Amino acid sequence: MYVFGNFLAALAKVIDMLLTIYMWLIIIRALASWFSPDPYNPIYQFLYRVTEPVLRYIRRLLPVRAGMVDLSPFVAILIIIFLQAAVVQSLYQFALSLR
């Protein structure tokens, strides 16, 4: 059971790290949208391709617009924080109980 517990702890850390990276990508894209970036810029295209599927899904589920402000990045960040607090921590606690 030690091996499985260690595997779950490592998996929890990797998921936490990936969620943190994705959250920062969403934040960077939201900040970049304030400055009217060049749509042909490869960095902005990468940010758009990586974050748009999640943000589009949130926009479809919740009409989260406040005038001209798109609140879907805020909702996505809240979901990521919830996943880190609930799912990742639960997985990590379960892994510690198996050790």
Secondary structure, DSSP 8 states (H G I E B T S, - for coil): -HHHHHHHHHHHHHHHHHHHHHHHHHHHHHHHHTT---TT-HHHHHHHHHHHHHHHHHHHHS--EETTEE-HHHHHHHHHHHHIIIIIHHHHHHHHHH-
